[in-house]
Amino acid sequence: MKELILVLAAIVNEVHDILNQLFGMSMTDKALHFWVMGIIGILLFLGVYLVIKVIEKMKFSATILSFVFTFTVMTVLVFAIEIQQAITNRGNMEFADAAMGLWGFVVFFAIYAIVMGVLYSVYTRIKKRKKAKKTAQVPIEEKRESISNEPAEEPTVYRSRMKKTNKFKK
């Protein structure tokens, strides 16, 4: 892990030198951070925005977005712990440790997803059976529509019974 950080630092230094040569001026470290992080940030934002727009159209969008956010936070946390170990000499700073920590989260999330998937499928099957029973119990006379020339009166729909929709979604 220590070697990885040193390689990344060397790459950043090379990029700093290349950018200074390209623009023909000597940028301070603060100016370089401003431009590079600004560009990386806006490109990352646009990429994340597009991915989230695709995910929000999926059935379990909240779960997917929660997983992505949690995985991101866990990645930062795992690497922060590894860097802390290197600084305090209270353990070995290894990439394998970070990878195993993230793997633990993925395994626990997979178990959660399987359990919730089973519970959701049981719930939907019970709901379908109740609905099928309910429609089967309605007497034949009630199922028949009245035959007349007058248009059927629309039933009153109260706000509490209306389906809640997001007026901003397309």
C-alpha positions in Angstrom: 0.0 0.0 0.0 2.8 2.3 0.9 4.4 1.7 -2.6 1.0 2.5 -4.2 0.8 5.8 -2.5 4.4 6.7 -3.5 3.6 5.7 -7.2 0.5 7.9 -7.1 2.5 10.8 -5.7 5.1 10.4 -8.5 2.4 10.4 -11.1 0.9 13.6 -9.6 4.3 15.3 -9.7 4.7 14.3 -13.4 1.3 15.6 -14.3 2.2 18.9 -12.5 5.4 19.2 -14.5 3.6 18.4 -17.8 0.8 20.9 -17.2 3.3 23.6 -16.4 5.1 22.9 -19.6 1.9 22.8 -21.7 0.6 26.1 -20.5 4.0 27.7 -20.6 3.7 29.3 -17.2 4.6 28.2 -13.7 1.5 27.4 -11.7 1.6 27.4 -8.0 0.5 24.3 -6.2 -2.8 26.0 -5.2 -3.5 27.0 -8.8 -2.8 23.5 -10.0 -5.1 22.1 -7.4 -7.8 24.6 -8.4 -7.7 23.6 -12.1 -7.1 19.9 -11.9 -9.5 19.1 -9.0 -12.1 21.4 -10.6 -11.9 19.6 -13.9 -11.8 16.1 -12.3 -14.7 17.1 -10.0 -17.0 18.4 -12.8 -16.3 15.3 -15.0 -16.9 13.0 -12.0 -20.2 14.9 -11.3 -21.4 14.6 -14.8 -20.6 10.9 -14.9 -22.3 10.2 -11.6 -25.3 12.3 -12.6 -25.8 10.2 -15.8 -25.4 6.9 -13.8 -27.9 8.1 -11.2 -30.4 9.1 -13.9 -30.2 5.5 -15.3 -30.4 3.9 -11.9 -33.5 6.0 -10.8 -35.5 4.3 -13.6 -34.8 0.9 -12.1 -37.1 -0.9 -9.7 -34.8 -0.9 -6.6 -33.2 2.5 -7.2 -33.0 3.5 -3.6 -31.2 0.3 -2.6 -28.8 0.6 -5.5 -28.0 4.2 -4.7 -27.6 3.4 -1.0 -25.2 0.6 -1.9 -23.1 2.8 -4.2 -22.9 5.6 -1.6 -22.1 3.2 1.2 -19.4 1.5 -0.9 -17.8 4.8 -1.6 -17.8 5.8 2.1 -16.4 2.4 3.0 -13.6 2.7 0.4 -12.5 6.1 1.9 -12.8 4.7 5.4 -10.8 1.5 4.6 -8.0 3.6 3.0 -8.0 6.1 5.9 -7.5 3.2 8.4 -4.6 1.8 6.3 -2.9 5.2 6.1 -3.5 5.7 9.9 -1.7 2.3 10.4 1.3 3.5 8.4 1.5 6.8 10.3 1.2 5.3 13.8 3.1 2.0 13.0 0.3 0.0 14.6 -0.1 -2.4 11.8 1.1 -3.1 8.3 -0.2 -0.9 5.5 -1.2 -3.3 2.8 -3.6 -3.1 -0.1 -4.8 -6.6 0.6 -6.1 -5.5 4.0 -8.1 -2.7 2.3 -9.4 -5.1 -0.3 -10.5 -7.7 2.3 -12.3 -5.0 4.3 -14.3 -4.0 1.2 -14.9 -7.6 0.3 -16.4 -8.1 3.8 -18.9 -5.3 3.1 -19.8 -6.8 -0.3 -20.4 -10.3 1.2 -22.6 -8.9 4.0 -24.5 -6.8 1.5 -25.0 -9.9 -0.7 -26.5 -11.8 2.3 -28.7 -8.8 3.0 -29.9 -8.7 -0.7 -30.7 -12.4 -0.7 -32.7 -12.3 2.5 -34.6 -9.2 1.4 -35.2 -10.7 -2.0 -36.7 -13.8 -0.5 -38.9 -11.7 1.9 -40.0 -9.5 -1.0 -40.9 -12.5 -3.2 -42.9 -14.1 -0.3 -44.7 -10.7 0.3 -45.6 -10.3 -3.4 -46.9 -13.8 -3.7 -49.1 -13.4 -0.6 -50.4 -10.1 -1.9 -51.2 -11.7 -5.3 -53.1 -14.6 -3.6 -55.1 -12.2 -1.5 -56.0 -10.2 -4.5 -57.0 -13.3 -6.5 -59.2 -14.5 -3.6 -60.9 -11.2 -3.3 -61.8 -11.1 -7.0 -63.0 -14.7 -6.9 -65.4 -14.0 -4.0 -67.3 -11.2 -5.7 -70.8 -12.5 -6.7 -71.7 -12.8 -10.4 -74.4 -10.1 -10.1 -71.9 -7.5 -8.9 -69.4 -8.4 -11.7 -72.0 -7.7 -14.4 -72.0 -4.1 -15.7 -75.3 -2.3 -15.9 -76.6 -2.1 -19.5 -78.1 1.3 -20.1 -77.8 4.2 -22.4 -76.8 6.5 -19.6 -73.1 7.0 -18.9 -71.9 5.5 -15.7 -71.4 7.9 -12.8 -67.7 8.4 -11.9 -67.0 7.4 -8.3 -65.8 10.1 -6.0 -62.0 9.9 -5.4 -60.7 11.4 -2.2 -57.2 12.8 -1.9 -56.2 10.2 0.6 -57.1 7.5 -1.9 -55.3 9.0 -4.9 -52.0 7.5 -6.0 -49.2 9.8 -4.9 -47.0 10.8 -7.8 -44.0 13.0 -8.1 -45.0 15.9 -10.2 -41.4 16.6 -11.1 -40.7 13.1 -12.6 -41.3 12.7 -16.3 
